[in-house]
Amino acid sequence: MAGRKILVIDDSKVIRARVREMLPQGNFDVLEAKDGQEGIDLVRKEHPNLIMLDFLLPKLSGWDVFQQIQASEELRKIPLVVMSGRKEEVSGKISEPFEYFEFIEKPFEKGQLLEAIKSAFNKAKKPRQPLPSATPARTPQPKDTAPATAGADAAKVKALEQKVARMQAEMVALKKQVAQLKAFVIKKLK
């Protein structure tokens, strides 16, 4: 039985397999999750020694998974490598420099991956401020400021906008993955 666990959270089976192949042979298990919800469930259940997290994921985005990990005193100590085909998507949500996790841009080579993992372990050791123990109190909302249906409609519109944005991001990621797969096949055929 392996002593260490590496969790790869990516919706692309090709990327998950490629990361698995690039990792050095050793005494560890590689766990895989195909979406954000499955990923965060495995993080909580398995407490891996390293998390490789794609930023664009179905069901629960990589950003949402990242936020849940960071909201837990225990989970945020796990070394983390965030992967994305577009760095601006990550830096748009998390300001640089990335102090407590490592970022690697897809596509990447084995040496880049190993350096990112090494850096993630070093960054995870940095001391951090403890999380606040109590959640802030909610401010009371004034009553009758708008009909309940207007609020529900606005929430639906916002949810749809988020869904469209995720779908567009997934399409971009899929196009990039198809291009990577094509390049890989062409390279193998030569």
N, C-alpha and C positions, 0 to 999 in steps of 0.2 A: 504494500500500500504506500502510495506516495505521501510525503510529509508536507508538501507545499501545494497550494492551489492557485492557479492563474485563471481568472474569469475574463473571457473575451465576449463583449456585448456588441454585436454587429448584426444588422439584418441581412448582410451579404454572406452566403455560405462560402463563396470564393475567398472573401477577406478572412473569414474565420479560419478556413483551411490554410491560407497563406501564412497567417500569424502563427498557427500551430507548427507549420513546417519551419518557420524562421527561428522559433524558440530553440535554445540549446537543449540537447538531450540531458535529462537529469531526473532527480527524484521529486517530480511534481505531477499533478494532474492538471490538465487543461479542461476547464468547464466552458461551455458555450451557451449563449443566450441569443435568440434571434430577434428580440424586441426589448424595449425598455422595461416593460412590466416584468417579463421573465427575468431580466437582468437584475432589477432591484430585489426581486424575490430571492434570487440566488445569492446576492450580496448579503442579505439579512440571514439567510439560512446557513450558508457555507462559510461566511467570513473569510474570503480568499486572502492570500498574501499579496496579490496584485490584481488590479482591475484595469482592463483595456476597454475603453468606452468610446463607441462611435457617437458623434454628436447628433446625427440625424437618424432617428429610429421611429418605427411605428409603435402604436399603442401608448407609449410613454416616451417622450423625446429624451435624448441624451442630456439636454439641459435640465429637464425635470429630474432625471436620475441623479445628475450631478448635485442638484439642490438638496435632494433627499439624503445623499451621502454626506454632504457638508453640514446638514442639520443634526447629524448624530455625532456625539462626542466620540463614540467608539469607531464608527465607520469612516469618519474623515481622517483617521490615522492610517488607513490602508493606502499604500502607494497607488497612484492613479495616473494612467496615460490616456489622455483624450485624443481621439483620432478623428480627422475630418478631411474631406477633399478641399474644403475652403476655410482657411484660417480666419477670414473675416467674420464668418458665422460665429465662431467661438469668441473671438476678441470683441464682437459686438455685444455679447452678453457678459463676458468676464474680462475685465481690463487687464492688459499686460503691464508688467511682466507677470507670467504665471508663477506665483510664488510657491504654492503648495502642491502643484501637480505638473506633469510634463505634457506638452502638446507635440503631436507628430502629424505632419500633413501627408495625406494619401496622394499618390502611391509612395511607398517607402521601401527601402532596401533593408536587408538583414542588419547591416551595421548601424543604420539609423535607428532601427527598432531597439537593438540592444543598448545603444547609448541613451535612448529615451527611457528605457526601463531602469537603467542605472541611475539616471538623473531623477526619476520619479521616486526611487527609494531614498535618495539623498534629501529631496524636498520634503518627503513625508516625515522625516526626522526633525524638521524645523519646529521650534516651539510655537504654539499658537495661543491666542487668547481663549479662555474657556467660553463655552456657549452660555448665554444668559439662562439662569435656572428657571425663571418664571416667564411665561409669555406675556407680552404687553396687553394691558386691558384694552378692550375694544371701546371705541367711542360710541356712545349711543347715537343712533340715527334718528333724525327728526321724522315724526310720523306725518303721513299724508303729504309728503313732498311731491310724490308722483304716483299715479295709479300703479298697482302691482303688475299689471299686464305690460306696461311700458318697460319696467325693469326686466321682466322675463324676456321680452322681445329683444332688448339690448343685449342681454346675456346670450341669447340664441345667435344673434348677429355676430357677437364677439367670438363665440365658439366656432361658428362657420368660417369666419375670417382666419382663425387660428388653424382650422382644418385645411383650408385652401393653402395657407402658407406652408404647412407641413407637407402637403401633397406636392407643391411646387418644389420644395427642397428635396423631397424624395426622388422626384423626377430628375433633378439635376444630379443627384448622387447616383441614380441608376444609369444615367447616360455616361457618367464618368467611369462607373464600374464596367459597363459594356465596352468602353474604349480600352480600359485596362485589360479586360479579358481578351479582347481582340488582339492587342499588342502582345499579350502573353502567348496566345495561340500562334500568331505569326512568328514570334521568336522561337517557339518550339518546333515549328515546321521548317525553319532554316537549317 
